[in-house]
Amino acid sequence: MVKWFEELSAVNVNEHIKQKNGLNYLSWMWAWQELKKKFPLSYATVHETEDGMLVWRDPIGCHVKTSITLVWSETDAEGNEVLKEHTATEYLPVMDFRNKAVPYENVDAMMVNKTVQRSLTKCIARLGLGSYIFVDEDLPEEEKKENEKKKREK
């Protein structure tokens, strides 16, 4: 495993987990601050379409695309400092306050803004920080219910 992933995934985010509509999440600003404390040269990218828009439209809705580039330095064999990078990219549907995808025609600027911040936070999680709160996110609903039942029984 890469050192930066080990370092970021070792951060205990439990005190900073919030809940909304039954889902766990991290404050995007808290996650960004923690990342920048450890890797100050890292940066975020909010991708734009060819038309300069932040939202990609597709037949079933729309989404944003964001990236976080983790930047750190290493010393090479000759003793020179070398900058290294690793980029995590995330695509996330534009969602409403219930975390439901919104049709393109109904999207407003605030929905896009919040989706961009959620997407950046998921990029940070892909790099390790708070990744464990997303572990069951992609399971089918039946498996999620079974996992919750097992947790309650412990």
C-alpha positions in Angstrom: 0.0 0.0 0.0 1.2 3.5 -0.7 2.3 5.6 2.2 0.0 8.5 1.6 -3.1 6.2 1.5 -2.0 4.6 4.8 -1.5 8.0 6.4 -4.9 9.4 5.3 -6.9 6.3 6.0 -5.4 6.2 9.5 -7.1 9.5 10.4 -10.0 8.9 12.7 -12.9 10.9 11.3 -15.6 9.6 13.7 -16.0 12.9 15.6 -16.6 14.7 12.3 -19.2 12.4 10.8 -22.6 14.0 10.3 -25.8 12.3 9.3 -28.5 13.5 6.8 -31.4 11.3 5.5 -29.8 8.2 7.0 -26.4 8.7 5.2 -23.1 9.5 6.8 -21.0 12.3 5.4 -18.0 14.5 6.2 -18.0 18.2 6.0 -16.3 19.1 2.8 -14.3 21.9 4.4 -13.1 19.7 7.3 -12.0 17.0 4.9 -10.2 19.6 2.7 -8.4 21.2 5.7 -7.2 17.8 7.0 -5.9 16.9 3.5 -4.1 20.3 3.2 -2.5 19.9 6.6 -0.9 16.7 5.6 -0.3 17.5 1.9 -0.3 21.3 1.5 0.6 21.2 -2.2 -2.5 19.2 -3.1 -5.2 20.9 -5.2 -8.8 20.5 -6.4 -10.1 20.7 -9.9 -13.8 21.2 -10.9 -14.0 20.1 -14.5 -15.9 22.1 -17.1 -17.6 20.9 -20.3 -16.4 22.3 -23.6 -19.0 25.0 -23.2 -17.6 26.1 -19.8 -20.4 24.5 -17.8 -19.9 22.6 -14.6 -22.7 20.1 -15.3 -22.6 17.3 -17.9 -26.0 16.4 -19.3 -26.9 12.8 -20.2 -30.1 10.9 -21.1 -30.9 10.1 -17.5 -29.9 13.3 -15.7 -26.7 15.2 -15.2 -23.6 15.1 -13.1 -20.5 17.0 -12.1 -16.9 15.8 -12.4 -14.2 16.8 -9.9 -10.6 15.7 -9.1 -8.3 16.0 -6.1 -4.6 15.8 -7.0 -2.5 14.8 -4.0 1.0 16.2 -4.2 3.9 15.2 -2.0 7.7 15.2 -2.3 10.2 12.4 -2.2 13.9 12.2 -2.3 15.3 10.4 -5.2 18.5 8.2 -5.3 20.7 11.2 -5.9 19.2 13.1 -3.0 17.1 15.5 -5.0 13.6 16.4 -3.9 11.1 15.2 -6.5 7.4 16.1 -6.5 5.0 13.2 -7.0 1.2 13.3 -7.8 -1.8 11.1 -7.7 -5.2 12.2 -8.9 -8.6 10.8 -7.8 -11.6 11.7 -10.0 -15.2 11.4 -9.1 -18.4 11.7 -11.1 -21.5 12.5 -9.1 -25.1 13.1 -10.1 -26.6 16.5 -9.2 -28.9 15.7 -6.3 -31.6 17.5 -4.3 -31.8 17.7 -0.5 -33.1 14.1 -0.3 -30.0 12.9 -2.2 -32.1 12.0 -5.3 -30.8 12.7 -8.8 -32.4 15.8 -10.3 -33.4 16.1 -14.0 -31.3 18.6 -15.9 -34.3 21.0 -16.4 -34.8 21.3 -12.6 -31.2 21.9 -11.6 -30.3 25.2 -9.9 -26.9 26.7 -9.0 -27.1 25.7 -5.3 -27.7 22.0 -6.2 -24.6 22.2 -8.4 -22.5 23.9 -5.8 -23.4 21.3 -3.1 -22.9 18.4 -5.5 -19.4 19.8 -6.4 -18.5 19.9 -2.7 -19.8 16.3 -2.1 -17.9 15.1 -5.1 -14.7 16.7 -3.9 -15.2 15.1 -0.5 -15.6 11.7 -2.2 -12.4 12.3 -4.1 -10.7 12.9 -0.8 -12.1 9.6 0.5 -10.7 7.8 -2.5 -7.3 9.0 -1.3 -8.0 7.5 2.1 -9.4 10.2 4.4 -12.7 9.0 5.7 -12.9 6.2 3.2 -14.4 3.8 5.7 -17.7 5.8 5.9 -18.4 5.0 2.3 -17.8 1.2 2.6 -21.4 0.0 2.3 -22.6 2.8 0.1 -22.7 0.8 -3.1 -24.3 -2.3 -1.7 -27.8 -3.3 -2.8 -30.5 -2.1 -0.4 -31.2 -5.7 0.9 -27.5 -6.2 1.8 -27.4 -2.8 3.5 -30.4 -3.8 5.7 -28.8 -7.1 6.5 -25.5 -5.4 7.5 -27.4 -2.9 9.7 -29.3 -5.7 11.4 -25.9 -7.5 12.1 -24.5 -4.3 13.6 -27.5 -3.9 15.9 -27.2 -7.5 17.1 -23.6 -7.0 18.2 
